[in-house]
Structure formats: C-alpha cells, structure tokens
Amino acid sequence: MAAAADEELARLAALHGVDTSYSPAPDRTVDVPASAVVAALAALGVDAGTPDAVRAALTARERELRERLLPPTVVHWAGDPDGPAALAALPAGTRLTVETEQGELLDTAGGLPLGVHRVTAAAPDGRTGHCHLVVAPDRLPTPATRSYGLLVQLYSLLSRRSWGMGDLGDLAELAGWAGRTAGAGFVQVNPLHAAVPGAPTDPSPYRPSSRRFPDPVHLRVELIDEYAYVEDQERVRALLERAGRLRADVLDKGALIDRDAVWELKREALELVLAVPLGPGRQAAYEAFRAEEGQTLEDHATWYALAETHGSDWHRWPAGLRDPRSAETARARAALADRVDFHARLAWLTDGQLRAAQRAALEAGMSVGIIHDLAVGVHPQGADAWAQQDHFAAGMSVGAPPDAFNALGQDWGLPPWRPDRLAASGHAPYRRLLRALFRYTGALRIDHVMGLFRLWWVPQGSPPTEGTYVRHDAEAMLALLALEAFRAGAVVIGEDLGTVEPGVRETLQRRGVLGTSVLWFERAWEGDGRPLPPEHWRADCLATATTHDLPPTAARLTGDHVGLRDRLGLLTRSAAEESAEAAADTAEWLALLGSLGLLDSPAAGPPGSDEEAEIQGVHRFLLRTPARLVGVWLPDGVGDRRPQNLPGTWDEYPNWRLPVADAEGRPVTLEELAASPRLRALLDVLRLESGRRGPRPRGRPGGSLT
C-alpha cells in the first residue's frame, strides 16, 4: 500500500512540475522528502496531505489535462516551419480566433507577427479553450563585435562628487571614460533594483524589494533638472556639506559604505527637489511614464507610501492593507496621494538617469553599453511580494540543494513565483519585468539562469536539505526572454556557474543566451582535471577572472583569500592544507600562462611575487579564448584584495559595503582610477591585444513570422 501511495504522489507531483528526486552528479540520484513534495504541492493549491487527497487530486488533474483543449501558454519559434504542436493536435474542425498583441482579430494563427497573442479555440464537441501564443525569434541577439569591458559593484565606485556611495552619474562617467580612452565595450554592474526601506537595510543587492523598479538611492541629485530651481539654497548647502562628510568618511577615514545614511540624506534632498513644479514638457513626460507603467507603478509607489507609515514588512500592516486590491488600500492610496506621487516620481527620475547612462556608454563608442544584473528573486517583505502576492508561492523560499561546495544546501529567503499562476497570466509579471529592464540596458545578466527551468523550493521552517525542485515552463520563459531581448536589440548573459541540469546549457546556447566562464573553474573536469587551454573554452560566454562572490585576482595569486577565511573561522580544513591546495591550483594556472608566452616577465619567486604582471597575463589568457565578451573586475586593476561579498558570512564580514581600494586597502576614487598607471597598463593589454576595431551600429530590430 505504501508503495502504491508513493507512486500516486510521484505521478501527481510530476503533473504539477514538482520533482521527487534530483541528480547532483550524473551517477547519483537523491530522493527528496515526501514532506517537501506535499508542501510544494500545497503552495500550488493542491492538497496532497493524505492518500485519499492525493488520489482525488490526481484524478482531477488527469481529467483536467485530458479535457482541456490548450495549455495556458503555447510557443512558436519563428524559424520553425511546423506550427506549435498544441495547435496541430486540436480536433479536426476546431475554429481558432486570434487577438494579436496589436489588438487585431484574425481567424488563423498563421503568419502572426512576433509578440504575445491571445488564442481562442472552439472545438466541434462544444469545448472551448484559451491560451497565450508567444511568437518569438529563433535566437536572441548576439554581440555585434567581440569586446572587453569592466565589472564593478556600483555602490563601491565613489567619485569626488558622489554622496557616500557610487551613483548613476558615476556610472555614466565610468562608461564615458572606459569607452573613449580604453576601448571598452561594456560596463557590468550589480542589480540596481529598489531596496526594502528602513534601517538597517539588507545590504545585499540580490534581496530587493522590487526587481521591477530601480532604487532611487542611485540618483545623482544634482543632475535632476529641478535641482537648479530649489529655493532654499541654504538647506541645499547644508545637505551638500553632509554629503561631503559621508564621502570623506569612506574615502579618507576608512568607514564602510552606509547605504542607509546615504538614502536618508538623498531623501531629504529629493523632498526639496520634487517640491519644484515640473515644466510643461517634463510634466508631460512624467505623466506618459505613469500612464505607461499603469497599475504596476501605482502598486509600487503605494507600497512605499504605506511603508512610511506602517513599516516595511507588509505582513504586519493592518489586515485590510495587506491586500493591494482591498477597499482599505484604495482609500489609503487616495489619502496618501502626495506620497504615492513622490515615489512614482522617484521611479521616473531613476529610470531617466539609467537611460542617460546607457546613452553615455553608446556615445562613447561602446558596442554593448551597460550590462544590468537581474536578481533571482525579491525580499518576502517588499513591494513586489505585496503587489504580486497572488503570483508567489506562500510558505516557500528559493535556495539550492546540498552540493560539493555546501553540504547543508542554501536558503536564500526569496519567495518563488508560482509557475501555474505565471502561465495562467501569460507570464505577465515576467514580461513586464523584462520589458522595463531592457529599456536601459545593452545586455542583461540573469543571476542563476537555471531558474528559468526549475528552482529549489524550501518549505518554511525546514532546512535547505529538505526541499525539492519545482519546474517552470522553460520554453515559455526562454521565448519571452528572446522576444523582449530581440525588440530591444540587447544581449543576454546567463550566470550558469555551479551544478547545472543536463541539457540546460545546450538549450541556452541554442537560443543565443551567453554563459559565464570564470578562469579558476575552467578545468578539464571530465579528463585530467588540469586547467583548460584557451582554445577549448566555449565562445558563447562572458569570460572573467573573478566575480563579486569570489576573491579578487590579486588575493588568489597571493593566497590572501585563504588567510581571510581562516581569520573568520570559515575553513573546514587546516589553513596549511587550504593554502597548499590554493598555491598548487594557482601554480598550475601560471604554468599554463607561462607556456603560452602570456607572462611578460615570469617571476622567479612564488605565485603573486609579481602580481601585476600575472594579472595582466591572466587577462591575456582570457583574450586568447574565443569568448565573445571578456570582463575585467575593476578592483583587479588596482590590486584590491578584498571580495565584495564573502558567501557564508553575515556580520563577520562587511559584505556589499566596501569601496574599491588599492593593494594596501586605501579607497580609490573614480578620478584616481582613471589616472591609475596600473589600471591603464592592464586596460592597454586588453585594448591592444583584443583586436577590437570599433563598434558597429546597433539598431532596434523588429520582425514577424511569415
């Protein structure tokens, strides 16, 4: 009886995209706890708490699938000569009506333009069905030319004009300098999504309040048109003096970046600036933005207005306000109309400065421009989780199962989207998110891109080891990504590091999504395990020496990263063992670089004894690979040894709060970076040896299925 019940639960789970096992390695399969499967099904609205409930739910689901005419979403790739299988399988005589994305009514699904269309099917037996038909280009855009660029956490990039952390003015300046003087093709930054307000704010840019709207803390206040017309100039001077002290604390006195203090100061300044009436043209532009964003922006701004009164955890608000569609929320929105307008204006202003940064990058000759980062999820207390709560799985958190690097698994504290609700809405929240981001980006990096296929759900109160994978409609997610990227003429980079399900990388590559390759991880794992020669690297990737979650290259060359982890008690073996293994790993790589003639003057001493030459050699190696994009971690250019984030730590290490610094730990301003002989020498290596011949014009393509 138990075996039969387990089989029925497995069948029910499979029909709802819930896995009952996973394979951390090709030769190993791990069964997930039945409790995790039952909890995941419950979050999808399916009762599987008893054998009778499982049987009833299984019967209902099988009947539903048997009787429905169409799945919620159907994909047609433009280059596929055969129509979608779901439409071809309709009973003979079924009548189709299509409402195109442009609002045109057709009686056929043939020859549709690219877009998301609404299909209605009426079968001869009286059944009707509806679906969203995604007509997508076969592949996403690829970079027009091979190029190299800079990777930086924007908050860490302070100029002598920023207010205690890097801002969008600094980003535009960096792009303009790197494009014109160093021949760079892009600048990649951390997620700039809106944060959950309140002190202390979660410093991680990967746990935002909203992925849909950017964070106004990144605004350069002085670049807002209305700033020049603020009447209270005495107060403006006082705010600028406070900004100068915040900046000096970080740059000159060794203080950590204090996002909360920066935002409090900018909020005061923005209250003054936004009190200045908009001119007619600016007012029209703002009203057009607000109309275009519609309910999504109203919800976002309303959440921030309510958070000012009731705190940033909407679960603790008065009961009526926890529902964005309640009468109480409507009354509160009306009563707080001025504050709602304030936060809507901030979204508009930040969007405008993001677009300006991308324009500055392209005008400087960059072939790609700014690469923005899409976090894998949102904070459970934030604006998106409140406004889209019908699309999120209650009681669940996204994470990762145990692997070779983390035997306990991971719980990231991010609520997952419900795949069934996404599909029923035509993936509307996902489409709106992509469309907004592609407005101001030359390329989009998708953190944990494997999440387009499946995510590890951890039930609330359970350890990460007791979770399970829940699957998305990966074809629909990819098709919508291809559609929006194609419309924007933008490149997409998937962060596909770590354990990846078989077939995922191949599918992403086939559709034109670039991967991520980090030097130290590129070894012949299925062969002798030695460093992978450059000619064996994949071409469709962004190749880098490090990332924000890994040690800077100077730290890896010198072994400083082992010492840091030892001081923080993060090692699972002795420091001597860790150091020996790290030194051997580095020596293998340097030996390969030396054999290829990529080190100008190979050091006679141990690894790191001539770190500047070795860092240049590492990047010469990256250029020797066929990678379409080569990224330089900006702190590597001045010998910074500190990671921006040290996974596995919280208060033990100042994650996400460090300015770019030199080899001695002294903060380095944007102006000093631009004048740094060491950084210029590294960029000269890339500029002179990359063979870059200048960017080709990048249009905004359109297309149709004919």
Salt bridges, closest charged atoms under 4 A:
GLU8 OE1 - ARG55 NE 3.48
ASP19 OD2 - ARG454 NH1 3.89
ASP19 OD2 - ARG471 NH2 3.06
ASP52 OD1 - ARG55 NH1 3.04
GLU62 OE2 - ARG11 NH2 2.66
GLU64 OE2 - ARG61 NH1 3.15
GLU101 OE1 - ARG487 NH2 2.31
ASP125 OD2 - ARG127 NE 2.83
ASP138 OD1 - ARG511 NH1 3.99
ASP167 OD2 - ARG220 NE 2.73
ASP170 OD1 - ARG220 NH2 2.85
ASP202 OD2 - ARG207 NE 2.62
ASP215 OD2 - ARG259 NH2 2.86
ASP225 OD2 - ARG282 NE 3.63
GLU226 OE1 - ARG282 NH2 2.65
ASP249 OD1 - LYS253 NZ 3.88
ASP252 OD1 - ARG160 NH2 3.36
ASP260 OD1 - ARG259 NH1 3.96
GLU264 OE2 - ARG267 NH2 2.88
GLU268 OE1 - ARG235 NH2 3.95
GLU268 OE1 - ARG242 NH1 3.11
GLU271 OE2 - ARG267 NH1 3.44
GLU271 OE2 - ARG339 NH2 2.83
GLU292 OE2 - ARG439 NH1 3.95
GLU293 OE1 - ARG212 NH2 1.97
GLU293 OE2 - ARG439 NH1 2.76
GLU298 OE2 - ARG290 NE 2.69
ASP299 OD2 - ARG325 NH2 2.54
ASP299 OD1 - ARG333 NH2 3.30
GLU308 OE2 - ARG339 NH2 2.92
GLU308 OE2 - HIS343 NE2 2.80
ASP313 OD1 - HIS315 ND1 2.79
ASP313 OD2 - ARG316 NE 3.74
ASP341 OD1 - ARG290 NH1 2.93
ASP351 OD1 - ARG355 NE 2.73
ASP351 OD2 - ARG439 NH2 2.91
ASP373 OD2 - ARG445 NH1 2.90
ASP390 OD1 - HIS391 ND1 3.36
ASP420 OD2 - ARG418 NH2 2.61
ASP447 OD1 - ARG445 NH1 3.57
GLU484 OE2 - ARG435 NH2 2.74
GLU484 OE2 - ARG487 NH1 3.37
ASP496 OD2 - ARG505 NE 3.24
ASP496 OD2 - ARG538 NH1 2.96
GLU501 OE1 - ARG454 NE 3.56
GLU501 OE2 - ARG471 NH2 2.75
ASP540 OD1 - ARG628 NE 2.60
ASP549 OD2 - HIS548 NE2 3.38
ASP560 OD2 - ARG641 NE 3.02
GLU578 OE2 - ARG573 NE 3.35
GLU581 OE1 - ARG573 NH2 2.99
ASP585 OD1 - ARG523 NH2 2.56
GLU588 OE1 - ARG523 NH1 2.88
GLU588 OE2 - ARG530 NH1 3.19
ASP600 OD2 - ARG620 NH2 2.89
GLU611 OE1 - ARG641 NH2 2.23
GLU611 OE2 - ARG678 NH2 2.86
ASP640 OD1 - ARG642 NE 3.37
ASP662 OD2 - ARG666 NE 3.31
GLU672 OE2 - ARG666 NH1 3.42
ASP684 OD1 - ARG687 NH2 3.01
GLU689 OE2 - ARG620 NE 2.97
